[in-house]
């Protein structure tokens, strides 16, 4: 798996400037994509959105989409700092979003 953008099904982000803020439509799709099966993950992600929604960039959204491709248990292990990002996902953008997720609390 490449460290390049992995968000194949989310083509609406492809042509957007990575530094631009997410619009309402993009944010809505991102929130829907971030719904998880584990309540603990959902709580962390909801806290993340409450804290960072107004400043989310396209680049951060792409990184978050990539993290959402992980299984619920793998994501939880990352959020609880039990594991580090796998080499296939390790990038500066994903590490930054993961750090924000980890510090987000309701």
N, C-alpha and C positions, 0 to 999 in steps of 0.2 A: 504494500500500500504506500503510495507516494505521500510526501508531506505537503504536496500541493492541495488545492481545494478539493475536497472529497464530496461536496454537496451536489451530486449529480442530479438529483430530483428537484433541485431548487434553482432552476434556471433563471428565475426572475431576479436573482442577485448578480448574475454574471456580468451584465453590462453596466452595473452601477459603480461609481467611484468608491473605492475601498474606504476612503476617509469621510464620506458623506454619512449623515445621520439617517437612520432608518425612518421610512415613512410609516404612516398608520397601517397600510396594507402589508408591508413587509414585516412590521412588528407583530401584527395579528397572526400571520403565517408562522413566524418564529415561535410565538407563544404556543400555538397549536402543536407544532413539531416537538416542543419540549415537554409535552405531557408524558408522564412516566407511569409505570406500573407499581413502583414502590413509593409509598407515601413519604418516606424520608427524603427521597430524591425530589419529589414534587415540592416539598416544603423548602428545601434549599433553593430550588430553581425559582419558586415564587418570591422568596426573599431577594434573590438576585434581581429579578425584574422590578421589584419595588424600589430597589436601591439604584439601579443603573438604566432603567427604561429611557429616561429623557436624553441620555447621552450615547446610546448604543449606535455604533457605526456598522457599516456594511462588513468591514473586515472582522469585527467582533462577532457579528451574526454568523458569518461563514465558519469561524472557529467553533462557535457554539453548536451549529448544525453538525459539524464533524464529531464533537463530543457526544452528541445525541445518538450517533450511530453505535455507540457502545451499548452492551447489555446493561440492564438495570444494576446488576450486582457489580459489574466492572466499574460503572460510573460511581456507585456508592463507595467502592474501595478507593477510588481517586478522591472523592470529596472528603472522605475521612482520613486521607493521607496514609492509607494502608499500602498503596501502590503508587508508583510514578507513572506518568504517561508512557504507553508502549512506544518503542522507537518509531513505529509506523505513523504515529500521531504527534510525535514530539516536534513542536515548532514554537517559536516565540509567541505567536498569536494565541495558540491553544494554551500555552502555559499561562499567559496573562489572563485569559478568560477563566481558566481553572482556578487561579489564585483569587479572582473576584468571587467565584462561586463558593470557594472554601470559606471566605470571610463573611459571606452573606448569612445573616440570621434574621428571623422574624421578630 
